[in-house]
C-alpha cells in the first residue's frame, strides 16, 4: 500500500478494489465518544450503625467532553458531599441518587483532560454478626487503571475479610494503624484485577 499512497498524510485503514463501475455503496460515520481513564482510592470505615465511604479519584477524559459522571454505589448509599475539580475549580452542579445503586454527578459545563473527584457518603446498617458484601464505589463507563481500597473498623466491632482467592494486598500501609476518624486499619488492597469480595464482622 505504501507506494500507492506515498503522498497521503497518513495510510488508509481500509482499501477496496472496484472491478466494475456499477457499485452502489455508502459510508456511515459518527463522532467518536469521549473516554475516561480512572485511578481511584477508596476508604471504607465500618462501624456498628453505619459504613462511611470516601472515594478519591484521578480522571482523564480524552477524545471529547463529558457532562456527567455516573458511579456505582451500595444500595441505600447517602451522598454527603461530591466535588469535581477541573482547572482548580469545582464544576459539580448537582447530584442525583436513585437509591438503587447509581449516583449521577452532573457538571455545570463539559470537561475534558485531567479532573479530581472526591465523593463522601454513608450506608446505614445494624451490624451484630454475620456476613455482608464488600461495599464498593466505582465510576461507571470508565477505564479503571488502578483501584486501591483501605478497610477500617471502629472500636465497637471486629472485622475479617473473606475472599477466595485472596485479594491482592497493597504494599502500603501496614494494618493495625489508627487513622482518625476512619478507625483502625484492617487491610489494604490493590483491586485492579480482583473479583467481587465479601467481608464479615
Residue pairs with C-beta under 8 A, 6 or more apart in sequence:
1 11
1 12
1 15
2 11
5 11
5 12
31 64
32 63
32 64
33 63
33 64
34 61
34 62
34 63
34 64
34 65
34 66
34 112
35 61
35 62
35 63
35 142
35 143
36 59
36 60
36 61
36 62
36 66
36 69
36 139
36 141
36 142
36 143
37 59
37 60
37 62
37 142
37 143
37 145
38 57
38 58
38 59
38 139
38 142
38 143
38 144
38 145
39 57
39 58
39 144
39 145
39 146
39 147
40 55
40 56
40 57
40 58
40 138
40 139
40 144
40 146
40 147
40 148
41 55
41 56
41 57
41 148
41 149
41 150
42 53
42 54
42 55
42 56
42 136
42 137
42 147
42 148
42 149
42 150
43 52
43 53
43 54
43 149
43 150
43 152
43 182
44 51
44 52
44 53
44 134
44 135
44 149
44 150
44 151
44 152
45 51
45 52
45 53
45 54
45 152
45 153
45 154
45 181
45 182
45 183
46 127
46 151
46 152
46 153
46 154
46 157
46 159
46 183
46 199
46 201
47 127
47 153
47 154
47 156
47 157
47 183
48 126
48 127
48 154
48 156
48 157
49 124
49 125
49 126
49 127
50 122
50 123
50 124
50 125
51 74
51 122
51 123
51 125
51 135
52 120
52 121
52 122
52 182
53 73
53 74
53 77
53 119
53 120
53 121
53 122
53 123
53 135
53 137
54 118
54 119
54 120
55 71
55 117
55 118
55 119
55 120
55 137
56 116
56 117
56 118
57 116
57 117
57 118
57 139
58 114
58 115
58 116
58 117
59 69
59 114
59 115
59 116
59 117
59 139
59 142
60 113
60 114
60 115
61 111
61 112
61 113
61 115
62 112
64 112
65 110
65 111
65 112
66 107
66 110
66 111
66 112
67 106
67 107
67 109
67 110
67 111
68 104
68 105
68 106
68 107
69 84
69 104
69 105
69 107
69 117
69 139
70 102
70 103
70 104
70 105
70 139
70 140
70 141
71 102
71 103
71 104
71 105
71 119
71 137
71 138
71 139
71 140
72 101
72 102
72 136
72 137
72 138
72 139
72 140
73 97
73 101
73 102
73 103
73 121
73 136
73 137
74 101
74 123
74 133
74 135
74 136
74 137
75 99
75 100
75 101
76 99
76 123
76 124
77 97
77 99
77 101
77 103
77 121
77 122
77 123
77 137
78 97
78 121
78 122
78 123
78 124
79 95
79 97
79 103
79 119
79 120
79 121
80 120
80 121
80 122
81 118
81 119
81 120
82 92
82 95
82 103
82 105
82 117
82 118
82 119
82 120
83 90
83 92
83 117
83 118
83 119
84 90
84 91
84 92
84 105
84 107
84 111
84 115
84 116
84 117
85 91
85 115
85 116
85 117
86 111
86 113
86 114
86 115
86 116
91 107
91 108
91 109
91 111
92 105
92 106
92 107
92 108
93 106
93 107
93 108
94 106
95 103
95 104
95 105
95 106
96 103
96 104
96 106
97 103
97 104
102 140
103 119
103 121
105 117
105 119
117 139
119 137
121 137
123 135
125 132
127 157
127 201
128 201
129 201
130 200
130 201
131 162
131 198
131 199
131 200
132 198
132 199
132 200
132 201
133 196
133 198
133 199
134 161
134 196
134 197
134 198
134 199
136 196
138 144
138 147
144 192
145 192
146 190
146 192
147 190
147 191
147 192
147 194
148 170
148 188
148 189
148 190
148 191
149 188
149 189
149 191
150 170
150 173
150 182
150 185
150 187
150 188
151 159
151 161
151 185
151 186
151 187
151 188
151 189
151 199
152 179
152 182
152 183
152 184
152 185
152 186
153 159
153 183
153 184
153 186
154 183
154 184
155 183
155 184
157 201
158 201
159 186
159 199
159 200
159 201
160 199
160 200
160 201
161 167
161 186
161 187
161 197
161 199
162 197
162 198
162 199
162 200
163 194
163 197
163 198
167 187
167 189
167 191
167 194
167 197
168 189
168 190
168 191
168 192
168 193
168 194
169 187
169 188
169 189
169 190
170 188
170 189
170 190
172 188
173 185
173 188
174 185
175 185
175 186
175 187
175 188
176 184
176 185
177 184
177 185
178 184
178 185
179 185
191 197
